[in-house]
């Protein structure tokens, strides 16, 4: 089929126009500037001074402040148990009643003996009084008068003895009611009604433990104790404000891992009793006794717990999260974001690590923003988009709020020139 010449010219013109459009589009794409990659996003925390305490977590056992074994002071048959097992009792509360009949009879006999002795003493006084004027008049012999005086003195002595015997019998009668020598929680009764008890029994009738305060006995090397004493003397270790002694925090049960090294809920605090320590000659460890207030009876005798004993205390220290530290060839460094939103690696000297936070001894200053997330995307001088996060370990309140506000203000001021330049470019 033959195409007319004019149609061939039109088709050629159309193809040329399409080719020209394609060439122009290609040239336009090659000449357009490539879109800039957005700056990497990182999370930062502002450095604020805070108290930093270095402590040792030591394991120990709980013991009661006072333990009393209830034993009878007189023998007899137990008639009644007068307490609820496991209850809190006050000092002097009646616990057991031993049959009082034999002791009441003994008291009555002693009382009668006292009355008889008093009558004999009265007669002896009268006899001695009658003979005194007669011996002066030499109406009776001196021997008779001396015998009368001697009998009077013996009668007086017998009265004193009878009075003491009566006091002892009345005391035995009171001992028939067994009372609590201390206040505390009474354990289960170890004897029942009808049992025969005596003061020489090997086992007690019950036990009472005072646990409104308890002791926690822990062990640590003697060298650490010396350092702790020096810190207390220099005032670098925290002490309780309400009483003398080094403040100690009691953690949860270490053998069950219920708290994972966190304070027990509610947190319990105690103080170290330096008067209650002794050095083990075999191991060189020191038995440190901690007195803990236990008003809710959360700690029971025999429990295995952990105590955080402070070693030293820094006031106004700077601390950073552990994940913010980068180590290169043994040198620790931190990534710091400056006012122009550029990241810089700053070598630092680190101190102790406590609960996931390093104390920074030198290398950074208060107010600087430290990168804690997104470190793997950083390079020296790179512009970043910083997002402030709360600093771990800083208590919520004015300090953290001020730090967050400072970090936000710095980020806003730093981003303003960049935004203005971007708008001008558009």
C-alpha positions in Angstrom: 0.0 0.0 0.0 1.4 3.3 -1.0 1.3 6.3 1.5 0.9 9.7 0.0 3.8 12.0 0.2 2.1 14.6 2.3 1.2 11.9 4.9 4.8 10.8 5.1 5.9 14.4 5.8 3.3 14.7 8.7 4.4 11.5 10.3 8.0 12.6 10.2 7.2 15.9 11.8 5.3 14.2 14.6 8.2 11.9 15.3 10.7 14.7 15.3 8.6 16.7 17.8 8.3 13.7 20.1 12.0 13.1 20.0 12.7 16.7 20.8 10.3 16.6 23.8 12.1 13.5 25.1 15.5 15.2 24.8 14.3 18.3 26.5 12.8 16.3 29.4 16.1 14.3 29.8 18.1 17.5 29.9 15.8 19.0 32.5 16.1 16.0 34.8 19.9 16.0 34.5 20.1 19.7 35.2 17.7 19.7 38.3 19.6 19.6 41.7 19.3 16.4 43.8 17.1 16.6 46.9 19.2 16.9 50.2 19.0 13.9 52.6 17.3 14.9 55.9 19.6 15.1 59.0 19.6 12.0 61.2 17.4 12.0 64.3 19.0 11.5 67.6 17.8 11.6 71.2 19.7 13.8 73.7 19.7 14.5 77.4 20.9 17.8 79.0 23.5 17.4 81.7 22.3 18.6 85.1 24.1 18.3 88.4 22.7 15.8 90.7 23.6 13.8 93.8 25.5 10.5 93.0 25.9 7.8 95.5 28.2 4.8 95.1 27.0 1.9 97.1 27.8 -1.8 97.7 24.9 -4.3 97.5 25.4 -6.8 100.3 23.4 -9.9 101.3 22.4 -10.6 104.8 19.9 -12.2 107.2 17.1 -10.6 109.2 17.1 -11.1 113.0 14.7 -9.8 115.6 15.8 -7.0 117.9 14.6 -8.9 120.9 13.8 -12.6 121.3 12.3 -14.0 124.6 11.8 -17.7 125.3 8.8 -18.1 127.6 9.7 -20.5 130.4 7.9 -21.2 133.7 9.4 -20.0 136.9 7.4 -22.5 139.0 6.3 -26.0 138.3 2.8 -27.2 137.8 -0.1 -28.1 135.5 -1.0 -25.7 132.7 -4.7 -24.8 133.1 -5.2 -22.3 130.3 -3.5 -20.6 127.3 -4.4 -16.9 127.4 -3.2 -15.6 124.0 -3.8 -15.9 120.3 -1.0 -17.6 118.5 0.8 -15.3 116.1 -0.7 -12.1 117.7 0.9 -8.9 118.8 1.1 -8.7 122.6 2.1 -6.1 125.0 4.7 -6.4 127.7 3.2 -7.9 130.9 0.3 -9.6 129.1 -0.8 -13.0 130.6 0.2 -16.0 128.4 -0.4 -19.2 130.5 -2.1 -20.0 133.7 -0.5 -22.7 135.9 -2.7 -24.2 138.6 -2.3 -21.7 141.5 -3.9 -23.8 144.3 -0.6 -25.2 145.7 1.0 -21.8 145.7 -2.0 -20.2 147.3 -1.9 -22.8 150.1 1.9 -22.2 150.6 1.2 -18.5 150.8 -1.5 -19.0 153.5 0.9 -21.2 155.5 3.6 -18.6 155.3 1.2 -15.9 156.4 0.2 -18.0 159.4 3.8 -18.6 160.3 4.4 -14.8 160.2 1.6 -14.2 162.5 2.9 -16.7 165.0 6.4 -15.2 164.8 5.1 -11.8 165.4 3.2 -13.0 168.5 6.3 -14.7 169.9 8.3 -11.5 169.2 5.7 -9.4 171.1 5.9 -11.7 174.1 9.7 -11.6 174.1 9.7 -7.8 174.0 7.4 -7.7 177.1 9.5 -10.2 179.0 12.7 -8.2 178.3 11.0 -5.0 179.3 9.9 -6.4 182.6 13.3 -7.7 183.5 15.2 -4.5 182.7 14.2 -2.5 185.9 14.6 -5.7 188.0 18.2 -6.3 186.9 19.0 -2.6 187.7 17.6 -3.2 191.2 19.5 -6.5 191.3 16.3 -8.3 191.9 17.1 -10.8 189.2 20.4 -12.1 187.9 22.1 -10.6 185.0 22.0 -14.0 183.2 18.2 -14.1 183.3 18.0 -10.6 181.8 20.5 -11.5 179.0 18.6 -14.6 178.2 15.4 -12.6 177.8 17.1 -10.0 175.6 18.5 -12.9 173.4 15.1 -14.5 173.1 13.6 -11.1 172.1 16.2 -10.6 169.3 15.7 -14.1 168.1 11.9 -13.5 167.9 12.5 -10.4 165.9 14.7 -12.3 163.5 12.1 -15.0 163.1 9.5 -12.4 162.2 11.8 -11.1 159.5 12.4 -14.6 158.2 8.7 -15.4 158.2 8.0 -12.1 156.3 10.5 -13.0 153.7 9.1 -16.5 153.3 5.6 -15.0 152.8 7.0 -12.7 150.1 8.5 -15.7 148.4 5.3 -17.7 148.5 3.3 -14.7 147.2 5.8 -14.3 144.4 5.4 -18.0 143.4 1.7 -17.4 143.4 2.2 -14.6 140.9 4.5 -16.7 138.8 1.7 -19.2 138.4 0.5 -16.7 135.8 3.1 -16.7 133.1 3.4 -13.2 131.5 5.3 -11.7 128.5 8.6 -10.2 129.4 8.7 -8.1 126.2 6.3 -6.7 123.7 6.2 -8.3 120.3 4.7 -11.1 118.2 4.2 -14.4 119.9 4.8 -17.6 118.0 2.9 -20.8 118.3 2.4 -22.3 121.7 4.8 -25.2 122.4 2.7 -26.6 125.3 -1.0 -27.3 125.7 -3.4 -27.3 128.5 -2.8 -30.1 130.9 0.9 -30.3 130.4 3.2 -30.5 133.4 5.9 -27.8 133.2 8.8 -26.9 135.4 11.7 -24.4 135.3 14.2 -27.1 134.3 12.4 -28.0 131.1 14.6 -28.0 128.0 12.0 -26.5 125.6 10.2 -23.2 126.2 6.5 -22.8 126.4 6.5 -20.2 123.6 8.7 -17.5 121.9 8.2 -13.8 121.5 10.0 -11.7 118.9 10.1 -8.0 118.8 10.1 -7.1 115.0 8.9 -3.5 114.9 12.6 -3.0 114.5 14.9 -5.7 113.1 18.6 -6.2 112.5 20.0 -7.0 109.1 23.5 -8.6 109.5 25.6 -8.3 106.3 29.3 -9.0 105.7 31.9 -6.9 103.8 35.7 -6.8 103.7 37.3 -4.9 106.5 39.1 -2.6 104.0 35.8 -1.4 102.7 34.6 -0.6 106.2 37.6 1.6 106.8 36.9 3.5 103.6 33.3 3.9 104.7 34.3 5.2 108.1 36.6 7.7 106.4 33.8 8.8 104.1 31.5 9.4 107.1 34.2 11.3 108.9 34.8 13.5 105.8 31.0 14.1 105.3 31.0 12.5 101.8 28.7 9.6 102.8 24.9 10.2 103.4 23.6 10.0 106.9 20.1 9.9 108.2 18.8 13.3 109.4 16.6 11.9 112.2 19.3 10.0 114.0 23.0 9.3 113.9 24.3 6.6 111.6 24.9 5.9 108.0 21.7 5.6 105.9 21.2 2.2 104.3 18.5 1.1 101.8 17.0 -2.4 102.1 16.3 -4.1 98.8 13.9 -7.0 98.0 14.6 -10.7 98.7 17.7 -11.5 96.7 17.2 -15.3 96.6 13.8 -15.0 94.8 14.6 -12.0 92.5 11.2 -10.5 93.1 12.5 -7.0 93.0 15.5 -7.4 90.8 17.7 -5.2 92.9 15.1 -2.5 93.3 14.0 -1.3 96.7 11.3 -3.2 98.4 7.9 -1.6 98.2 7.5 0.4 100.3 11.2 1.2 100.5 12.7 0.4 103.9 15.7 2.4 105.3 18.0 1.7 108.2 21.2 2.8 109.7 24.5 1.1 110.3 25.4 0.3 113.9 29.2 0.5 114.1 29.0 -0.7 117.7 27.6 -4.0 116.5 30.5 -5.2 114.3 33.3 -7.8 114.6 36.0 -9.1 112.3 36.0 -12.7 111.2 39.6 -13.9 111.8 39.2 -16.6 109.1 37.9 -14.5 106.2 38.7 -11.0 107.2 35.1 -9.9 106.7 33.3 -7.6 108.9 29.9 -8.3 110.3 27.9 -5.1 109.8 24.7 -4.8 111.8 22.0 -2.6 110.3 19.0 -1.4 112.4 15.9 -1.2 110.2 12.5 0.3 111.2 9.9 -2.3 110.3 6.5 -0.8 111.2 4.5 -2.9 108.7 6.3 -6.2 109.6 7.6 -6.7 106.0 10.9 -8.1 107.2 10.6 -11.3 109.3 13.4 -13.1 111.2 15.3 -15.5 109.0 14.6 -13.7 105.7 17.4 -13.4 103.2 17.6 -9.8 101.9 20.0 -7.3 100.3 21.1 -4.0 101.6 22.6 -1.1 99.6 25.4 0.3 101.8 26.7 3.6 100.6 30.5 3.8 100.0 30.8 7.4 99.0 28.6 10.3 97.9 29.1 13.0 95.3 27.2 16.3 95.4 26.4 18.0 92.2 27.9 15.3 90.0 27.3 14.8 86.3 26.1 11.4 85.2 25.2 9.9 81.8 23.4 6.7 80.7 25.6 3.8 80.0 24.5 3.5 76.4 25.8 7.0 75.7 29.4 6.0 76.2 31.5 5.1 73.2 34.9 3.4 73.7 37.6 3.6 71.1 40.9 2.1 71.8 40.2 2.2 75.5 39.3 5.9 75.5 35.7 6.7 76.5 33.9 9.5 74.7 30.5 11.1 74.4 28.7 12.6 71.4 27.7 16.2 72.2 25.3 18.3 70.1 26.4 22.0 70.0 24.3 25.1 69.4 24.5 24.7 65.6 23.1 21.2 65.8 26.4 19.6 64.9 27.6 16.4 66.7 31.1 16.2 68.2 32.9 13.3 69.9 34.2 14.5 73.3 36.7 12.4 75.2 35.8 12.1 78.9 37.1 10.5 82.1 34.5 8.2 83.7 34.0 7.3 87.3 31.8 4.7 88.9 28.9 2.9 87.2 25.8 2.8 89.4 22.4 1.5 88.2 23.2 2.0 84.5 24.7 5.5 84.9 28.4 6.6 84.7 29.7 9.4 86.7 31.6 11.8 84.4 34.7 13.0 86.2 35.8 15.5 83.5 35.4 16.3 79.8 31.9 17.8 79.7 30.1 20.7 81.3 26.6 21.4 82.8 24.0 22.1 80.2 25.6 20.2 77.3 23.4 17.9 75.3 24.6 14.3 75.2 23.4 11.8 72.5 21.9 8.7 74.0 20.1 7.2 71.0 21.1 7.2 67.3 24.9 7.2 67.9 25.5 4.7 65.1 24.5 7.3 62.5 26.8 10.0 63.7 30.1 11.4 62.3 32.2 14.3 63.4 30.5 17.7 62.6 27.3 16.1 61.2 24.1 18.2 61.4 21.5 16.3 63.4 17.9 16.7 64.4 18.0 16.4 68.2 15.0 15.3 70.3 15.2 15.8 74.1 14.4 12.9 76.4 14.2 12.8 80.2 17.5 12.0 81.9 17.5 8.6 83.6 18.0 8.8 87.3 16.9 12.4 87.7 13.9 12.8 89.9 10.8 14.3 88.3 10.3 17.8 89.3 11.9 21.2 89.0 15.3 19.9 88.0 14.2 17.6 85.2 11.7 20.2 84.0 14.3 22.9 83.9 16.7 20.6 82.0 14.0 19.7 79.5 13.1 23.4 79.0 16.7 24.3 78.5 17.2 21.5 76.0 14.1 22.6 74.1 15.1 26.2 74.0 18.6 25.4 72.8 17.2 23.1 70.0 14.7 25.8 68.9 17.4 28.5 68.8 19.7 26.3 66.9 17.1 25.2 64.3 15.9 28.8 63.6 18.8 29.8 61.3 18.5 26.5 59.4 14.8 26.9 58.9 15.2 30.5 57.7 17.9 29.4 55.2 15.7 26.7 53.9 12.8 29.1 53.4 15.0 31.5 51.6 16.2 28.7 49.3 12.6 27.8 48.5 
